[in-house]
Amino acid sequence: MAYRDGITFDSVMADLLAAVPDTVDKREGSVIYDALAPAAAEIVKCYIELDVVMDETFVDTASLYGLMKRCRERAVPIRDASAAVIEAQFTPAEISIPNGTRFNHDGVNYAVTDRVSPGVYRLVCEQTGTAGNVSSGFLLPIEYIAGLATSQITSLIVPGEDADDADTLRKRYYDSLEGLAFGGNILDYKQRVGLLDGVGGVKVYSVWNGPGTVKLTILGADGKPPSGALVEQVQTAVDPEQNQGEGLGIAPIGHTVLVTGARAEPINIQTQITFAEGWEFDTAQSALREAVMAYFVTLADAWADETATIVRISQIESALLALDSVLDVADTKLNGTPANVQLDADAVPSLGTLEVTQP
C-alpha cells in the first residue's frame, strides 16, 4: 500500500483536531482550525514525497534516474546514445573532401571523418541515436564544394543506438541477477560486447576451436548483419588480431577470440491474399513488405537469446491480416514449401521475394 493511500488533507485535519480538547472551538474558520490547516497541508506533502521515495527504492517502480543509481551499485553497464557511421561515394573520384565537411540527408547532418579510397569517405552523424541509420540516399553539402558532382550514401557502417530507457535498463539489471558476469565468462562477453557501439546482439561459442578459443557472432544494432568494418572494430576492441590472446582488449589473457557477423537468410514468400475493397497488390505491396519485415525485426531482437531462429508461417499470416488492406490470407509458402523455416544459429531472416496471388 502506498503511504498516501487514504491520507488526505481532511483525514489529517481530523486527526489533528481530535487531539484538541472539545472545549475549544474547532469549527472551520476558528483560530485552532486555521492554525492547524497549514501543518496538515505540509504533512500530506510529506506522505506524497514518501511515496516517491518508495517508488525509487525498488527496481520495479524506479524512474530512469533511480534505475541508473541502482545499476551503478551492481556495476551494471549503462548504454549511452551513439552516432551512426555511414560510407558515401563522391564524384568525381579525384575530388578531395576535408575532414569535418558537413552534409545533410533528410534533415540529419553528417560530417566527414576519413577517406577510405578515391571518392569514398566515411561520415559520422552529428545526432546520436537511430536517426542517422540510413544505408542509401543522396547527401547535400551544407556549404558549397567546388568541383563536387554527386554525393551518395552507399552503406551503413556502424548503426547508431539510442540511450537506455527505463525498460531496457530494468531488463539489464534483472539479467545481472540471474548470473554473475566476470573474467571472460559467457555473460561477461554478452554484456560488455553487447554494449559496444553498433552491436545489437552477441552469441558466444566457448572452446569452439580448441582450449582457450572463443567465437563471438554479432548482430548490428539495426537488427541486420553487421558490416565488415563493424566486425573489424569489435574484433579490435575484444582481442586485437595482432596481439591475440594477450589480454589487450575486453578478452582476458589466454582467450583467443574470433569475431564474426551474423548472416542474412533470404526468405521468399508465396501467399494467396484476399484484398479489401479498393485494394490490390500494387497499392498494398509496400505495406505488405513492411508488415513482414516488422515481424523479422522481432526475430532479430530475440536472436541473441535463441539457439535457432524459426520463421513461422502463422506469424507472417497474422502480420498480414492485421493490415486494413487484407481480408484473408491462405496457402502461404516459405522458400517454396508450406512449412516453417528454421535458420542456422548465426542467421537472421531477410525478406526476399514476395509473390501474391488472388483467389
C-alpha positions as a Markdown table, in Angstrom:
| # | Residue | x | y | z |
|---|---|---|---|---|
| 1 | Met | 0.0 | 0.0 | 0.0 |
| 2 | Ala | 1.3 | 3.4 | -0.9 |
| 3 | Tyr | 2.0 | 5.8 | 2.0 |
| 4 | Arg | -0.5 | 8.3 | 0.8 |
| 5 | Asp | -3.4 | 5.7 | 0.3 |
| 6 | Gly | -6.2 | 7.1 | 2.4 |
| 7 | Ile | -4.1 | 10.1 | 3.5 |
| 8 | Thr | -5.9 | 13.3 | 2.5 |
| 9 | Phe | -6.0 | 16.8 | 3.9 |
| 10 | Asp | -9.3 | 16.2 | 5.5 |
| 11 | Ser | -8.1 | 12.9 | 7.2 |
| 12 | Val | -5.0 | 14.6 | 8.6 |
| 13 | Met | -7.0 | 17.6 | 9.8 |
| 14 | Ala | -9.5 | 15.2 | 11.5 |
| 15 | Asp | -6.6 | 13.5 | 13.3 |
| 16 | Leu | -5.1 | 16.8 | 14.4 |
| 17 | Leu | -8.4 | 18.2 | 15.6 |
| 18 | Ala | -9.1 | 15.0 | 17.5 |
| 19 | Ala | -6.1 | 15.8 | 19.7 |
| 20 | Val | -7.6 | 19.2 | 20.7 |
| 21 | Pro | -10.0 | 19.2 | 23.7 |
| 22 | Asp | -13.6 | 19.5 | 22.8 |
| 23 | Thr | -13.9 | 22.6 | 25.0 |
| 24 | Val | -12.1 | 24.5 | 22.2 |
| 25 | Asp | -13.9 | 25.8 | 19.1 |
| 26 | Lys | -12.7 | 23.5 | 16.3 |
| 27 | Arg | -15.0 | 24.7 | 13.5 |
| 28 | Glu | -13.6 | 25.7 | 10.1 |
| 29 | Gly | -12.5 | 29.3 | 10.4 |
| 30 | Ser | -11.8 | 29.1 | 14.1 |
| 31 | Val | -8.4 | 30.0 | 15.4 |
| 32 | Ile | -7.3 | 26.4 | 16.1 |
| 33 | Tyr | -8.5 | 25.2 | 12.7 |
| 34 | Asp | -6.7 | 27.9 | 10.9 |
| 35 | Ala | -3.5 | 27.3 | 12.9 |
| 36 | Leu | -3.5 | 23.5 | 12.1 |
| 37 | Ala | -4.5 | 23.8 | 8.4 |
| 38 | Pro | -1.0 | 24.7 | 7.1 |
| 39 | Ala | 0.6 | 22.0 | 9.1 |
| 40 | Ala | -1.9 | 19.4 | 7.7 |
| 41 | Ala | -1.1 | 20.5 | 4.2 |
| 42 | Glu | 2.6 | 20.0 | 4.8 |
| 43 | Ile | 2.0 | 16.6 | 6.3 |
| 44 | Val | 0.1 | 15.5 | 3.2 |
| 45 | Lys | 3.1 | 16.7 | 1.1 |
| 46 | Cys | 5.5 | 14.6 | 3.2 |
| 47 | Tyr | 3.4 | 11.5 | 2.6 |
| 48 | Ile | 3.4 | 12.2 | -1.1 |
| 49 | Glu | 7.3 | 12.5 | -1.0 |
| 50 | Leu | 7.5 | 9.3 | 1.0 |
| 51 | Asp | 5.6 | 7.6 | -1.8 |
| 52 | Val | 8.1 | 8.9 | -4.3 |
| 53 | Val | 11.0 | 7.6 | -2.1 |
| 54 | Met | 9.3 | 4.1 | -2.0 |
| 55 | Asp | 8.9 | 4.0 | -5.8 |
| 56 | Glu | 12.6 | 5.0 | -6.3 |
| 57 | Thr | 13.7 | 2.4 | -3.8 |
| 58 | Phe | 12.6 | -0.6 | -5.8 |
| 59 | Val | 13.7 | -1.5 | -9.3 |
| 60 | Asp | 10.2 | -2.4 | -10.4 |
| 61 | Thr | 8.9 | 1.2 | -9.9 |
| 62 | Ala | 12.0 | 3.3 | -10.1 |
| 63 | Ser | 12.4 | 6.1 | -12.7 |
| 64 | Leu | 15.3 | 6.0 | -15.1 |
| 65 | Tyr | 17.3 | 8.2 | -12.7 |
| 66 | Gly | 16.7 | 5.8 | -9.9 |
| 67 | Leu | 17.5 | 2.8 | -12.1 |
| 68 | Met | 20.8 | 4.3 | -13.1 |
| 69 | Lys | 21.7 | 4.6 | -9.4 |
| 70 | Arg | 20.7 | 1.0 | -8.7 |
| 71 | Cys | 22.7 | -0.2 | -11.7 |
| 72 | Arg | 25.8 | 1.6 | -10.6 |
| 73 | Glu | 25.5 | -0.2 | -7.2 |
| 74 | Arg | 25.9 | -3.5 | -9.0 |
| 75 | Ala | 28.3 | -2.3 | -11.8 |
| 76 | Val | 25.6 | -2.9 | -14.4 |
| 77 | Pro | 26.7 | -1.1 | -17.5 |
| 78 | Ile | 24.5 | 1.7 | -18.8 |
| 79 | Arg | 24.3 | 2.4 | -22.6 |
| 80 | Asp | 24.8 | 5.9 | -23.8 |
| 81 | Ala | 23.4 | 7.0 | -27.2 |
| 82 | Ser | 25.9 | 6.5 | -30.1 |
| 83 | Ala | 26.1 | 8.1 | -33.5 |
| 84 | Ala | 25.8 | 6.2 | -36.8 |
| 85 | Val | 28.7 | 5.9 | -39.2 |
| 86 | Ile | 28.0 | 5.8 | -42.9 |
| 87 | Glu | 30.0 | 5.4 | -46.1 |
| 88 | Ala | 29.4 | 7.6 | -49.2 |
| 89 | Gln | 30.6 | 7.8 | -52.7 |
| 90 | Phe | 31.6 | 11.2 | -54.1 |
| 91 | Thr | 32.2 | 12.0 | -57.8 |
| 92 | Pro | 34.5 | 12.8 | -59.4 |
| 93 | Ala | 36.6 | 10.2 | -57.6 |
| 94 | Glu | 39.7 | 12.5 | -57.6 |
| 95 | Ile | 37.9 | 15.2 | -55.5 |
| 96 | Ser | 39.3 | 15.8 | -52.0 |
| 97 | Ile | 36.8 | 16.3 | -49.2 |
| 98 | Pro | 38.4 | 17.7 | -46.0 |
| 99 | Asn | 37.6 | 16.0 | -42.7 |
| 100 | Gly | 34.8 | 17.9 | -40.9 |
| 101 | Thr | 33.0 | 18.8 | -44.1 |
| 102 | Arg | 29.3 | 18.6 | -43.3 |
| 103 | Phe | 26.4 | 17.1 | -45.4 |
| 104 | Asn | 22.7 | 16.7 | -44.9 |
| 105 | His | 20.4 | 13.9 | -45.7 |
| 106 | Asp | 16.6 | 14.1 | -44.9 |
| 107 | Gly | 17.2 | 16.7 | -42.2 |
| 108 | Val | 20.1 | 14.9 | -40.5 |
| 109 | Asn | 23.6 | 16.2 | -40.7 |
| 110 | Tyr | 26.8 | 14.1 | -41.1 |
| 111 | Ala | 30.5 | 15.1 | -41.0 |
| 112 | Val | 33.4 | 13.5 | -42.9 |
| 113 | Thr | 35.8 | 11.7 | -40.7 |
| 114 | Asp | 38.2 | 9.9 | -43.1 |
| 115 | Arg | 38.9 | 8.9 | -46.6 |
| 116 | Val | 38.6 | 5.2 | -47.4 |
| 117 | Ser | 39.6 | 5.2 | -51.1 |
| 118 | Pro | 39.4 | 7.5 | -54.1 |
| 119 | Gly | 35.9 | 9.1 | -53.9 |
| 120 | Val | 34.8 | 7.0 | -50.9 |
| 121 | Tyr | 34.6 | 8.6 | -47.5 |
| 122 | Arg | 33.2 | 7.8 | -44.1 |
| 123 | Leu | 30.9 | 10.2 | -42.2 |
| 124 | Val | 29.6 | 10.3 | -38.7 |
| 125 | Cys | 26.1 | 11.5 | -37.8 |
| 126 | Glu | 26.1 | 14.7 | -35.7 |
| 127 | Gln | 23.0 | 13.4 | -34.0 |
| 128 | Thr | 23.2 | 10.4 | -31.7 |
| 129 | Gly | 20.6 | 7.7 | -31.8 |
| 130 | Thr | 18.9 | 5.8 | -34.6 |
| 131 | Ala | 18.0 | 8.9 | -36.7 |
| 132 | Gly | 21.2 | 8.5 | -38.7 |
| 133 | Asn | 20.8 | 4.9 | -39.6 |
| 134 | Val | 20.4 | 5.1 | -43.4 |
| 135 | Ser | 22.1 | 2.9 | -46.0 |
| 136 | Ser | 21.2 | 4.8 | -49.2 |
| 137 | Gly | 20.2 | 8.2 | -50.4 |
| 138 | Phe | 21.8 | 11.5 | -51.6 |
| 139 | Leu | 23.9 | 13.8 | -49.4 |
| 140 | Leu | 23.6 | 17.6 | -49.8 |
| 141 | Pro | 26.7 | 19.7 | -48.9 |
| 142 | Ile | 25.8 | 22.3 | -46.3 |
| 143 | Glu | 28.5 | 24.6 | -47.8 |
| 144 | Tyr | 29.5 | 24.9 | -51.4 |
| 145 | Ile | 32.2 | 22.4 | -52.5 |
| 146 | Ala | 33.9 | 23.3 | -55.7 |
| 147 | Gly | 34.0 | 20.5 | -58.3 |
| 148 | Leu | 31.6 | 18.2 | -56.5 |
| 149 | Ala | 29.3 | 16.4 | -58.9 |
| 150 | Thr | 27.4 | 13.8 | -56.8 |
| 151 | Ser | 27.5 | 12.5 | -53.2 |
| 152 | Gln | 25.5 | 9.4 | -52.4 |
| 153 | Ile | 25.3 | 7.2 | -49.3 |
| 154 | Thr | 26.4 | 3.6 | -50.1 |
| 155 | Ser | 26.2 | 1.7 | -46.8 |
| 156 | Leu | 25.6 | 1.9 | -43.1 |
| 157 | Ile | 28.9 | 1.0 | -41.4 |
| 158 | Val | 28.1 | 1.3 | -37.7 |
| 159 | Pro | 24.4 | 1.7 | -36.7 |
| 160 | Gly | 23.6 | 4.4 | -34.2 |
| 161 | Glu | 21.8 | 3.5 | -31.0 |
| 162 | Asp | 19.5 | 5.2 | -28.6 |
| 163 | Ala | 20.5 | 5.5 | -24.9 |
| 164 | Asp | 19.0 | 3.1 | -22.4 |
| 165 | Asp | 15.4 | 3.9 | -21.4 |
| 166 | Ala | 13.8 | 2.6 | -18.2 |
| 167 | Asp | 12.6 | -0.6 | -19.8 |
| 168 | Thr | 15.9 | -1.7 | -21.3 |
| 169 | Leu | 17.9 | -0.8 | -18.2 |
| 170 | Arg | 15.5 | -2.5 | -15.9 |
| 171 | Lys | 15.8 | -5.7 | -18.0 |
| 172 | Arg | 19.6 | -5.5 | -17.9 |
| 173 | Tyr | 19.5 | -5.1 | -14.1 |
| 174 | Tyr | 17.4 | -8.2 | -13.7 |
| 175 | Asp | 19.6 | -10.1 | -16.1 |
| 176 | Ser | 22.6 | -9.3 | -13.9 |
| 177 | Leu | 20.8 | -11.0 | -11.0 |
| 178 | Glu | 20.5 | -14.3 | -12.9 |
| 179 | Gly | 24.2 | -14.8 | -13.3 |
| 180 | Leu | 27.5 | -13.2 | -12.4 |
| 181 | Ala | 29.5 | -11.6 | -15.2 |
| 182 | Phe | 33.2 | -11.9 | -14.5 |
| 183 | Gly | 36.6 | -12.6 | -16.1 |
| 184 | Gly | 35.5 | -13.6 | -19.6 |
| 185 | Asn | 32.6 | -15.9 | -18.8 |
| 186 | Ile | 29.8 | -16.1 | -21.3 |
| 187 | Leu | 27.7 | -13.4 | -19.5 |
| 188 | Asp | 30.7 | -11.1 | -19.3 |
| 189 | Tyr | 31.2 | -11.3 | -23.1 |
| 190 | Lys | 27.5 | -10.8 | -23.8 |
| 191 | Gln | 27.3 | -7.7 | -21.6 |
| 192 | Arg | 30.5 | -6.0 | -22.5 |
| 193 | Val | 30.5 | -6.7 | -26.2 |
| 194 | Gly | 26.7 | -6.1 | -26.4 |
| 195 | Leu | 27.3 | -2.5 | -25.2 |
| 196 | Leu | 29.9 | -1.7 | -27.9 |
| 197 | Asp | 28.7 | 0.9 | -30.4 |
| 198 | Gly | 26.7 | -0.6 | -33.3 |
| 199 | Val | 26.3 | -4.0 | -31.7 |
| 200 | Gly | 22.7 | -5.2 | -31.2 |
| 201 | Gly | 23.3 | -8.8 | -30.1 |
| 202 | Val | 26.0 | -11.3 | -29.3 |
| 203 | Lys | 26.2 | -15.1 | -29.4 |
| 204 | Val | 29.2 | -16.7 | -27.5 |
| 205 | Tyr | 30.7 | -20.0 | -28.5 |
| 206 | Ser | 33.3 | -21.2 | -26.0 |
| 207 | Val | 36.1 | -23.7 | -26.8 |
| 208 | Trp | 34.9 | -23.6 | -30.4 |
| 209 | Asn | 38.3 | -24.4 | -31.9 |
| 210 | Gly | 40.3 | -25.9 | -29.0 |
| 211 | Pro | 41.1 | -24.8 | -25.4 |
| 212 | Gly | 41.2 | -21.0 | -24.9 |
| 213 | Thr | 39.3 | -20.2 | -28.1 |
| 214 | Val | 36.1 | -18.1 | -28.2 |
| 215 | Lys | 33.9 | -17.3 | -31.1 |
| 216 | Leu | 31.6 | -14.3 | -31.0 |
| 217 | Thr | 28.9 | -13.8 | -33.6 |
| 218 | Ile | 27.4 | -10.3 | -33.5 |
| 219 | Leu | 24.3 | -8.7 | -34.9 |
| 220 | Gly | 24.1 | -5.0 | -35.8 |
| 221 | Ala | 22.1 | -2.6 | -33.7 |
| 222 | Asp | 19.7 | -2.2 | -36.6 |
| 223 | Gly | 18.8 | -5.9 | -36.4 |
| 224 | Lys | 20.8 | -6.7 | -39.6 |
| 225 | Pro | 24.1 | -8.5 | -40.3 |
| 226 | Pro | 27.0 | -6.1 | -39.4 |
| 227 | Ser | 29.3 | -4.5 | -41.9 |
| 228 | Gly | 32.8 | -5.8 | -42.3 |
| 229 | Ala | 34.1 | -2.6 | -40.7 |
| 230 | Leu | 31.9 | -3.1 | -37.6 |
| 231 | Val | 33.2 | -6.7 | -37.3 |
| 232 | Glu | 36.7 | -5.4 | -37.5 |
| 233 | Gln | 36.0 | -2.7 | -35.0 |
| 234 | Val | 34.6 | -5.2 | -32.5 |
| 235 | Gln | 37.5 | -7.6 | -33.1 |
| 236 | Thr | 39.9 | -4.9 | -32.2 |
| 237 | Ala | 38.0 | -3.9 | -29.1 |
| 238 | Val | 37.7 | -7.5 | -27.9 |
| 239 | Asp | 41.0 | -9.2 | -29.0 |
| 240 | Pro | 43.2 | -7.3 | -31.5 |
| 241 | Glu | 44.3 | -9.7 | -34.3 |
| 242 | Gln | 48.0 | -8.6 | -34.0 |
| 243 | Asn | 48.0 | -9.4 | -30.3 |
| 244 | Gln | 45.5 | -12.2 | -29.9 |
| 245 | Gly | 45.4 | -13.9 | -26.5 |
| 246 | Glu | 47.5 | -11.2 | -24.8 |
| 247 | Gly | 44.6 | -9.6 | -22.9 |
| 248 | Leu | 44.9 | -6.2 | -24.6 |
| 249 | Gly | 41.2 | -6.0 | -25.3 |
| 250 | Ile | 38.0 | -7.0 | -23.5 |
| 251 | Ala | 39.0 | -10.7 | -23.6 |
| 252 | Pro | 41.1 | -11.8 | -20.7 |
| 253 | Ile | 44.7 | -13.1 | -21.1 |
| 254 | Gly | 44.7 | -16.6 | -22.7 |
| 255 | His | 41.5 | -16.2 | -24.6 |
| 256 | Thr | 41.9 | -16.1 | -28.4 |
| 257 | Val | 38.7 | -14.6 | -29.8 |
| 258 | Leu | 37.3 | -14.6 | -33.3 |
| 259 | Val | 34.5 | -12.1 | -34.1 |
| 260 | Thr | 32.2 | -12.9 | -36.9 |
| 261 | Gly | 29.0 | -11.4 | -38.2 |
| 262 | Ala | 25.5 | -12.9 | -38.3 |
| 263 | Arg | 24.4 | -13.6 | -41.9 |
| 264 | Ala | 21.1 | -12.8 | -43.6 |
| 265 | Glu | 19.0 | -15.7 | -44.8 |
| 266 | Pro | 16.6 | -14.7 | -47.6 |
| 267 | Ile | 13.0 | -15.8 | -47.0 |
| 268 | Asn | 11.0 | -16.0 | -50.2 |
| 269 | Ile | 7.2 | -15.8 | -49.5 |
| 270 | Gln | 4.4 | -17.1 | -51.7 |
| 271 | Thr | 0.9 | -16.5 | -50.4 |
| 272 | Gln | -2.7 | -16.0 | -51.5 |
| 273 | Ile | -4.4 | -12.8 | -50.3 |
| 274 | Thr | -8.0 | -11.6 | -50.5 |
| 275 | Phe | -7.8 | -7.8 | -50.5 |
| 276 | Ala | -10.3 | -5.4 | -49.0 |
| 277 | Glu | -12.4 | -3.4 | -51.4 |
| 278 | Gly | -10.4 | -0.8 | -53.2 |
| 279 | Trp | -7.1 | -2.6 | -52.7 |
| 280 | Glu | -4.9 | -4.7 | -54.9 |
| 281 | Phe | -1.3 | -6.0 | -54.7 |
| 282 | Asp | 0.3 | -2.9 | -56.4 |
| 283 | Thr | -1.2 | -0.5 | -53.9 |
| 284 | Ala | -0.7 | -2.7 | -50.9 |
| 285 | Gln | 2.7 | -4.1 | -51.7 |
| 286 | Ser | 4.7 | -1.6 | -49.6 |
| 287 | Ala | 2.6 | -2.2 | -46.5 |
| 288 | Leu | 2.7 | -6.0 | -47.0 |
| 289 | Arg | 6.5 | -5.9 | -47.1 |
| 290 | Glu | 6.7 | -3.6 | -44.1 |
| 291 | Ala | 4.5 | -5.9 | -42.1 |
| 292 | Val | 6.7 | -8.9 | -42.8 |
| 293 | Met | 9.9 | -7.0 | -42.1 |
| 294 | Ala | 8.4 | -5.8 | -38.8 |
| 295 | Tyr | 7.9 | -9.5 | -37.8 |
| 296 | Phe | 11.5 | -10.2 | -38.9 |
| 297 | Val | 12.7 | -7.4 | -36.6 |
| 298 | Thr | 11.1 | -9.1 | -33.6 |
| 299 | Leu | 13.0 | -12.3 | -34.5 |
| 300 | Ala | 16.2 | -10.3 | -34.7 |
| 301 | Asp | 15.5 | -8.7 | -31.3 |
| 302 | Ala | 15.3 | -12.2 | -29.8 |
| 303 | Trp | 18.2 | -13.7 | -31.9 |
| 304 | Ala | 20.9 | -13.4 | -29.2 |
| 305 | Asp | 19.0 | -15.4 | -26.7 |
| 306 | Glu | 17.8 | -18.2 | -29.1 |
| 307 | Thr | 19.7 | -21.2 | -30.1 |
| 308 | Ala | 18.0 | -21.1 | -33.5 |
| 309 | Thr | 15.5 | -18.7 | -35.1 |
| 310 | Ile | 12.3 | -20.1 | -36.5 |
| 311 | Val | 10.3 | -18.2 | -39.2 |
| 312 | Arg | 6.7 | -19.2 | -38.7 |
| 313 | Ile | 4.0 | -19.1 | -41.4 |
| 314 | Ser | 1.4 | -18.4 | -38.7 |
| 315 | Gln | 3.2 | -15.2 | -37.6 |
| 316 | Ile | 3.6 | -14.0 | -41.1 |
| 317 | Glu | -0.1 | -14.5 | -41.9 |
| 318 | Ser | -1.1 | -12.8 | -38.6 |
| 319 | Ala | 1.1 | -9.8 | -39.6 |
| 320 | Leu | -0.6 | -9.6 | -43.0 |
| 321 | Leu | -4.1 | -10.0 | -41.6 |
| 322 | Ala | -3.5 | -7.0 | -39.3 |
| 323 | Leu | -3.4 | -4.7 | -42.3 |
| 324 | Asp | -6.6 | -2.8 | -43.3 |
| 325 | Ser | -6.0 | -3.8 | -46.9 |
| 326 | Val | -6.1 | -7.6 | -46.2 |
| 327 | Leu | -9.3 | -9.6 | -45.6 |
| 328 | Asp | -7.8 | -13.1 | -45.7 |
| 329 | Val | -4.5 | -15.0 | -46.2 |
| 330 | Ala | -4.1 | -18.6 | -47.3 |
| 331 | Asp | -1.7 | -21.1 | -48.8 |
| 332 | Thr | 1.5 | -19.4 | -47.6 |
| 333 | Lys | 4.8 | -21.0 | -48.5 |
| 334 | Leu | 8.3 | -20.1 | -47.3 |
| 335 | Asn | 11.1 | -20.8 | -49.8 |
| 336 | Gly | 8.7 | -22.9 | -51.8 |
| 337 | Thr | 7.4 | -25.2 | -49.0 |
| 338 | Pro | 4.3 | -24.9 | -46.8 |
| 339 | Ala | 6.3 | -25.2 | -43.6 |
| 340 | Asn | 8.1 | -23.0 | -41.1 |
| 341 | Val | 11.8 | -22.3 | -41.8 |
| 342 | Gln | 14.4 | -22.9 | -39.1 |
| 343 | Leu | 17.5 | -20.9 | -39.6 |
| 344 | Asp | 21.1 | -21.7 | -38.6 |
| 345 | Ala | 22.1 | -20.4 | -35.2 |
| 346 | Asp | 24.1 | -17.5 | -36.8 |
| 347 | Ala | 21.4 | -16.5 | -39.3 |
| 348 | Val | 18.7 | -13.8 | -39.2 |
| 349 | Pro | 15.8 | -13.6 | -41.7 |
| 350 | Ser | 15.7 | -11.1 | -44.5 |
| 351 | Leu | 12.8 | -10.6 | -46.9 |
| 352 | Gly | 13.5 | -12.0 | -50.4 |
| 353 | Thr | 10.7 | -12.1 | -52.9 |
| 354 | Leu | 7.0 | -11.6 | -52.0 |
| 355 | Glu | 4.7 | -13.3 | -54.6 |
| 356 | Val | 1.0 | -12.8 | -54.1 |
| 357 | Thr | -1.9 | -14.5 | -55.9 |
| 358 | Gln | -5.6 | -13.6 | -55.5 |
| 359 | Pro | -8.4 | -16.2 | -55.3 |
